[in-house]
């Protein structure tokens, strides 16, 4: 097998439990945060990686006419600072699958903001699953601050820890490449090319009704290139001597590809078919935070420049493999006013070309009001 398979042992569980409540130093690949600064280039690269074409994040002349007066970053940009997924180490060789996030944002992310993160290991739960028998749910909370010490956002992230050998044996997920018809490809292409960006046309609170549906944002059919672009803009990577030192420090962090003899980081399960299969998965698949970013893309497109994404809760229910297409959707469930904030609650979800629900969640957006002329701004 390409990937070694560790075991979930009582000793390993006990060691992890002893660390609950501890604070970690958030680092990507052992070398620090990825985007510590929301530079103009970093924001653009992130948007390129998720396919977000909103000019508020790209075009300075456009952004200068907005209430912000400059380029800002999408709320989900914080994934590119540090990907909070509940990973807190332990149990070498036991796979970790990002399973969801619960976000709350407090203020916008302005271009050139310098961002720091504090993470706390908060939970460990034992469960039985159809996928791999005994599994663990690890969770952590990450809080993001700007250079002024202001809290930007907080998120709880969680992941499933599962034995790769058990997942392979159970083979819950099988993979049959989907054969699209020409009409299906044309429909997807038209949806992508005609994506609706609300932009500088305010979406007023008074004009929104319970039951309204959001215009879907479509991603796909997902390619290896889409995954590579996401990694380049949101996660980054390390190579050569830097990667070798990390592998020597944490042997279970990587593997040797038997077909090439090359050393690969464990995250290459997202791009190498054989590695994904040895983890008990149907094939190369998307990153959990990649799909969360797509859901954020849906929400910021809909709310317009004068809206503010307050909360987003996302559960990752199924794997998206290369070739899958994802329709990100939403529906208004409630409207409410709290103080000066005019809030809209909604259910959000994603479904693939087989009509399978791959993602479920909720969101709350603060919209501008015609009555009071209030616009959320900090």
C-alpha positions as a printed NumPy array, in Angstrom:
array([[  0.   ,   0.   ,   0.   ],
       [  1.104,   3.574,  -0.684],
       [  0.204,   4.943,   2.76 ],
       [  1.071,   3.284,   6.035],
       [ -1.876,   2.517,   8.291],
       [ -1.68 ,   3.443,  11.952],
       [ -3.984,   2.161,  14.672],
       [ -6.385,   3.912,  17.013],
       [ -5.195,   2.612,  20.366],
       [ -6.374,   3.38 ,  23.875],
       [ -2.897,   4.597,  24.699],
       [ -2.989,   7.015,  21.776],
       [ -6.455,   8.242,  22.754],
       [ -5.33 ,   8.803,  26.348],
       [ -2.326,  10.829,  25.201],
       [ -4.564,  13.004,  23.043],
       [ -7.07 ,  13.53 ,  25.853],
       [ -4.3  ,  14.821,  28.091],
       [ -3.747,  17.628,  25.582],
       [ -7.36 ,  18.836,  25.466],
       [ -7.45 ,  22.506,  26.428],
       [ -3.884,  23.126,  25.33 ],
       [ -3.001,  25.933,  22.939],
       [ -1.113,  25.123,  19.764],
       [  1.171,  27.213,  17.624],
       [ -0.671,  27.192,  14.281],
       [  1.693,  26.252,  11.471],
       [  1.293,  25.033,   7.914],
       [  3.857,  22.339,   7.099],
       [  5.809,  23.186,  10.225],
       [  7.006,  26.514,   8.798],
       [  4.415,  29.057,   9.971],
       [  1.186,  30.553,   8.661],
       [  0.695,  30.572,   4.889],
       [ -0.685,  34.081,   4.272],
       [  0.284,  36.147,   7.312],
       [ -0.587,  39.316,   5.427],
       [ -3.659,  40.018,   3.3  ],
       [ -1.593,  41.56 ,   0.524],
       [ -3.167,  42.459,  -2.793],
       [ -1.369,  39.519,  -4.424],
       [ -2.307,  37.049,  -1.674],
       [ -5.987,  37.996,  -1.993],
       [ -5.847,  37.667,  -5.77 ],
       [ -4.091,  34.294,  -5.607],
       [ -6.708,  33.038,  -3.147],
       [ -9.535,  34.162,  -5.441],
       [ -7.826,  32.511,  -8.404],
       [ -7.66 ,  29.281,  -6.4  ],
       [-11.398,  29.157,  -5.683],
       [-12.624,  30.802,  -8.896],
       [-14.014,  33.93 ,  -7.182],
       [-14.4  ,  36.725,  -9.762],
       [-15.838,  39.428,  -7.481],
       [-14.136,  42.732,  -8.473],
       [-14.245,  43.916,  -4.843],
       [-11.362,  41.521,  -4.226],
       [ -9.472,  42.102,  -7.496],
       [ -9.994,  45.571,  -8.94 ],
       [ -8.613,  48.559,  -7.004],
       [-10.485,  51.174,  -9.052],
       [-13.754,  49.32 ,  -8.381],
       [-12.99 ,  48.716,  -4.69 ],
       [-12.195,  52.404,  -4.105],
       [-15.826,  53.249,  -4.91 ],
       [-17.112,  50.809,  -2.255],
       [-17.759,  51.645,   1.401],
       [-14.363,  50.102,   2.188],
       [-12.416,  52.44 ,  -0.071],
       [ -9.95 ,  49.695,  -0.931],
       [ -9.676,  46.02 ,  -1.791],
       [-10.81 ,  43.644,   0.936],
       [-10.443,  39.873,   1.206],
       [-13.31 ,  37.365,   1.071],
       [-14.297,  36.111,   4.515],
       [-13.031,  32.621,   3.648],
       [ -9.556,  34.063,   2.933],
       [ -8.761,  33.129,   6.539],
       [ -8.45 ,  29.507,   5.4  ],
       [ -5.333,  30.652,   3.549],
       [ -3.906,  32.142,   6.727],
       [ -4.455,  28.974,   8.724],
       [ -6.679,  26.028,   7.874],
       [ -8.483,  25.175,  11.106],
       [ -9.695,  21.599,  10.717],
       [ -9.366,  20.166,  14.225],
       [ -5.994,  18.636,  13.473],
       [ -3.942,  18.631,  16.633],
       [ -1.448,  15.852,  15.973],
       [ -1.251,  12.443,  17.59 ],
       [ -2.012,   8.947,  16.25 ],
       [  0.633,   8.707,  13.491],
       [ -0.584,   6.885,  10.378],
       [ -4.265,   7.394,  11.29 ],
       [ -5.904,   9.421,   8.529],
       [ -7.573,  12.762,   9.173],
       [-10.544,  13.972,   7.111],
       [-11.646,  17.582,   7.504],
       [-15.348,  17.306,   8.372],
       [-16.556,  20.846,   8.962],
       [-16.291,  24.361,  10.362],
       [-18.469,  26.729,  12.363],
       [-17.444,  30.33 ,  11.629],
       [-18.276,  33.708,  13.144],
       [-16.834,  36.895,  11.628],
       [-16.637,  40.225,  13.457],
       [-15.092,  42.633,  10.948],
       [-13.842,  42.818,   7.351],
       [-10.33 ,  41.816,   6.275],
       [ -8.693,  44.827,   4.657],
       [ -5.875,  44.699,   2.151],
       [ -2.504,  44.703,   3.957],
       [ -3.981,  43.545,   7.27 ],
       [ -1.45 ,  41.437,   9.16 ],
       [ -3.131,  38.409,  10.688],
       [ -2.223,  36.216,  13.652],
       [ -3.949,  33.078,  14.918],
       [ -4.445,  31.373,  18.262],
       [ -5.635,  27.751,  18.298],
       [ -6.896,  25.606,  21.159],
       [ -7.468,  21.838,  21.098],
       [-11.021,  21.556,  22.419],
       [-12.468,  18.076,  21.961],
       [-12.06 ,  14.379,  21.258],
       [-15.028,  12.056,  20.757],
       [-15.094,   8.313,  20.029],
       [-17.675,   6.963,  17.554],
       [-18.524,   3.965,  15.387],
       [-18.947,   4.474,  11.642],
       [-19.909,   2.556,   8.515],
       [-16.864,   4.048,   6.807],
       [-14.068,   2.695,   9.013],
       [-15.482,   1.202,  12.197],
       [-14.086,   3.003,  15.224],
       [-13.311,   6.657,  14.512],
       [-12.447,   9.754,  16.498],
       [-13.767,  13.288,  16.078],
       [-11.084,  15.847,  16.945],
       [-11.974,  19.522,  17.269],
       [-10.183,  22.794,  17.808],
       [-11.025,  26.494,  17.933],
       [ -8.959,  29.075,  16.072],
       [ -9.239,  32.823,  16.647],
       [ -7.891,  35.312,  14.097],
       [ -6.632,  38.825,  14.949],
       [ -5.407,  41.76 ,  12.867],
       [ -2.358,  43.94 ,  13.552],
       [ -4.456,  46.252,  15.748],
       [ -5.324,  43.364,  18.054],
       [ -8.93 ,  43.356,  16.838],
       [-10.656,  40.005,  16.604],
       [-11.476,  39.271,  12.961],
       [-13.136,  35.867,  13.308],
       [-13.365,  32.638,  15.238],
       [-14.   ,  29.142,  13.952],
       [-14.436,  25.688,  15.374],
       [-13.047,  23.028,  13.066],
       [-13.367,  19.279,  13.342],
       [-12.004,  16.243,  11.587],
       [-12.584,  12.505,  11.475],
       [ -9.62 ,  10.294,  12.381],
       [ -9.936,   6.833,  10.815],
       [ -7.703,   3.811,  10.293],
       [ -6.814,   3.553,   6.617],
       [ -6.773,  -0.248,   6.683],
       [-10.294,  -0.358,   8.143],
       [-11.572,   2.097,   5.529],
       [-10.037,   0.002,   2.742],
       [-11.623,  -3.179,   4.067],
       [-15.109,  -1.702,   4.395],
       [-14.984,   0.013,   0.981],
       [-17.999,   2.178,   1.713],
       [-17.157,   4.471,  -1.191],
       [-16.782,   3.101,  -4.704],
       [-15.88 ,   5.122,  -7.753],
       [-17.454,   4.989, -11.187],
       [-16.308,   7.861, -13.416],
       [-19.36 ,   9.9  , -14.357],
       [-20.06 ,  10.185, -18.075],
       [-21.467,  13.634, -18.824],
       [-23.684,  14.189, -21.818],
       [-22.925,  17.095, -24.135],
       [-26.075,  18.804, -22.86 ],
       [-24.918,  18.482, -19.245],
       [-21.528,  20.019, -20.041],
       [-23.233,  22.874, -21.897],
       [-25.525,  23.491, -18.914],
       [-22.574,  23.556, -16.504],
       [-20.574,  25.844, -18.793],
       [-23.456,  28.3  , -19.112],
       [-23.99 ,  28.341, -15.338],
       [-20.313,  29.078, -14.691],
       [-20.064,  31.775, -17.362],
       [-23.289,  33.479, -16.227],
       [-22.501,  33.508, -12.511],
       [-24.408,  36.28 , -10.708],
       [-22.28 ,  38.677,  -8.635],
       [-24.486,  41.179,  -6.758],
       [-21.587,  43.603,  -6.357],
       [-22.416,  47.297,  -5.89 ],
       [-26.167,  46.774,  -6.347],
       [-27.345,  46.665,  -2.7  ],
       [-29.431,  43.674,  -1.675],
       [-31.822,  45.358,   0.727],
       [-33.141,  43.528,   3.765],
       [-36.686,  44.617,   2.933],
       [-36.521,  43.023,  -0.544],
       [-35.611,  39.554,   0.74 ],
       [-38.328,  37.033,   1.603],
       [-38.341,  33.769,   3.492],
       [-38.27 ,  30.992,   0.909],
       [-36.136,  32.912,  -1.584],
       [-33.397,  30.789,  -3.12 ],
       [-29.864,  31.956,  -3.79 ],
       [-28.575,  31.823,  -7.352],
       [-26.368,  28.706,  -7.371],
       [-22.609,  28.919,  -7.792],
       [-21.309,  26.011,  -9.861],
       [-17.824,  24.493,  -9.608],
       [-16.707,  21.793, -11.982],
       [-16.272,  19.329, -13.413],
       [-13.41 ,  19.468, -10.915],
       [ -9.985,  18.859, -12.429],
       [ -6.524,  18.164, -11.042],
       [ -5.725,  21.697, -12.194],
       [ -8.507,  23.092,  -9.989],
       [ -6.984,  21.329,  -6.99 ],
       [ -3.486,  22.571,  -7.876],
       [ -4.727,  26.166,  -8.213],
       [ -6.418,  25.908,  -4.83 ],
       [ -3.259,  24.607,  -3.17 ],
       [ -1.225,  27.417,  -4.747],
       [ -3.604,  30.116,  -3.518],
       [ -4.791,  28.772,  -0.19 ],
       [ -2.531,  26.132,   1.318],
       [  0.89 ,  26.324,  -0.29 ],
       [  3.485,  23.627,   0.028],
       [  7.109,  22.836,   0.712],
       [  9.684,  21.025,  -1.379],
       [ 13.143,  19.491,  -1.564],
       [ 15.216,  19.963,   1.603],
       [ 12.454,  21.731,   3.519],
       [ 10.065,  18.853,   2.844],
       [ 12.72 ,  16.225,   3.6  ],
       [ 13.428,  17.747,   7.021],
       [  9.711,  17.774,   7.837],
       [  9.402,  14.113,   6.823],
       [ 12.39 ,  13.155,   8.979],
       [ 10.832,  15.037,  11.89 ],
       [  7.409,  13.404,  11.345],
       [  7.796,  10.157,   9.311],
       [  4.022,   9.651,   9.022],
       [  3.667,  13.094,   7.437],
       [  4.621,  11.711,   4.028],
       [  5.085,   8.59 ,   1.913],
       [  7.163,   7.255,  -0.951],
       [  5.273,   6.926,  -4.233],
       [  6.082,   3.353,  -5.338],
       [  5.666,   4.207,  -9.017],
       [  8.21 ,   7.051,  -8.99 ],
       [ 10.305,   6.669,  -5.847],
       [  9.539,  10.298,  -5.017],
       [  8.698,  11.418,  -1.509],
       [  5.258,  12.972,  -1.284],
       [  3.414,  14.881,   1.425],
       [  0.41 ,  13.086,   2.879],
       [ -1.931,  15.718,   1.42 ],
       [ -1.166,  14.31 ,  -2.023],
       [ -4.033,  11.894,  -1.367],
       [ -6.004,  14.743,  -2.918],
       [ -4.157,  14.357,  -6.2  ],
       [ -2.704,  10.838,  -6.495],
       [ -5.273,   8.122,  -7.217],
       [ -3.298,   5.272,  -5.625],
       [ -2.692,   7.255,  -2.442],
       [ -6.391,   8.09 ,  -2.134],
       [ -7.355,   4.446,  -2.625],
       [ -4.91 ,   3.309,   0.056],
       [ -6.695,   5.662,   2.474],
       [ -9.976,   3.891,   1.687],
       [-11.261,   6.617,  -0.625],
       [-12.775,   6.331,  -4.103],
       [-10.171,   8.558,  -5.746],
       [ -8.353,  11.886,  -5.723],
       [-10.704,  14.336,  -4.027],
       [-11.157,  17.986,  -3.054],
       [ -9.875,  19.601,   0.131],
       [-12.498,  20.13 ,   2.798],
       [-11.59 ,  23.794,   3.128],
       [-11.788,  24.123,  -0.661],
       [-15.47 ,  23.252,  -0.584],
       [-16.022,  25.515,   2.443],
       [-14.509,  28.349,   0.398],
       [-16.948,  27.57 ,  -2.419],
       [-19.827,  27.936,   0.034],
       [-18.4  ,  31.278,   1.135],
       [-18.202,  32.252,  -2.546],
       [-21.938,  31.515,  -2.889],
       [-22.756,  33.771,   0.059],
       [-20.576,  36.771,  -0.805],
       [-21.793,  36.718,  -4.421],
       [-25.386,  36.846,  -3.177],
       [-25.076,  39.464,  -0.419],
       [-23.307,  42.155,  -2.461],
       [-20.644,  44.639,  -1.402],
       [-22.805,  46.137,   1.355],
       [-23.601,  42.812,   3.013],
       [-21.558,  41.175,   5.758],
       [-21.158,  37.428,   6.246],
       [-21.684,  36.94 ,   9.989],
       [-21.879,  33.155,  10.394],
       [-21.277,  30.086,   8.265],
       [-21.663,  26.517,   9.501],
       [-20.593,  23.787,   7.078],
       [-20.659,  19.99 ,   7.392],
       [-18.718,  18.016,   4.785],
       [-20.893,  14.949,   4.196],
       [-19.431,  13.178,   1.146],
       [-16.237,  13.219,  -0.883],
       [-15.97 ,  15.166,  -4.134],
       [-13.707,  13.238,  -6.487],
       [-11.977,  14.567,  -9.586],
       [-14.607,  14.883, -12.321],
       [-17.457,  15.777,  -9.966],
       [-19.427,  18.995, -10.398],
       [-20.742,  20.879,  -7.379],
       [-23.8  ,  23.141,  -7.252],
       [-23.594,  25.419,  -4.188],
       [-27.113,  26.445,  -3.151],
       [-29.025,  28.258,  -0.433],
       [-32.537,  29.167,   0.744],
       [-33.727,  31.903,   3.123],
       [-35.261,  30.498,   6.314],
       [-35.729,  33.578,   8.533],
       [-35.352,  37.361,   8.838],
       [-34.661,  39.219,  12.079],
       [-33.435,  42.51 ,  13.483],
       [-30.977,  42.663,  16.373],
       [-30.107,  46.21 ,  17.367],
       [-28.943,  47.922,  14.186],
       [-28.265,  44.651,  12.378],
       [-30.767,  43.375,   9.806],
       [-30.055,  39.668,   9.582],
       [-31.052,  36.96 ,   7.138],
       [-30.696,  33.28 ,   8.07 ],
       [-30.45 ,  30.558,   5.452],
       [-29.864,  26.893,   4.846],
       [-26.963,  26.185,   2.522],
       [-25.944,  22.981,   0.812],
       [-23.983,  21.546,  -2.092],
       [-24.987,  18.733,  -4.407],
       [-23.148,  16.892,  -7.148],
       [-24.153,  15.83 , -10.653],
       [-25.812,  12.722,  -9.184],
       [-28.012,  14.92 ,  -6.953],
       [-26.175,  13.637,  -3.867],
       [-25.882,  16.153,  -1.023],
       [-22.171,  16.528,  -0.316],
       [-22.329,  19.502,   2.044],
       [-24.947,  20.9  ,   4.442],
       [-24.979,  23.937,   6.659],
       [-26.429,  27.281,   7.639],
       [-25.414,  30.915,   7.314],
       [-26.357,  34.354,   8.611],
       [-25.801,  37.522,   6.598],
       [-26.245,  41.146,   7.693],
       [-27.869,  43.172,   4.898],
       [-28.314,  46.925,   4.415],
       [-31.738,  48.357,   5.28 ],
       [-33.821,  50.821,   3.256],
       [-35.772,  51.935,   6.325],
       [-32.833,  52.902,   8.494],
       [-30.192,  53.258,   5.763],
       [-27.895,  51.224,   8.018],
       [-24.981,  49.401,   6.453],
       [-22.782,  47.112,   8.534],
       [-19.303,  48.609,   8.62 ],
       [-16.385,  48.312,  11.029]])
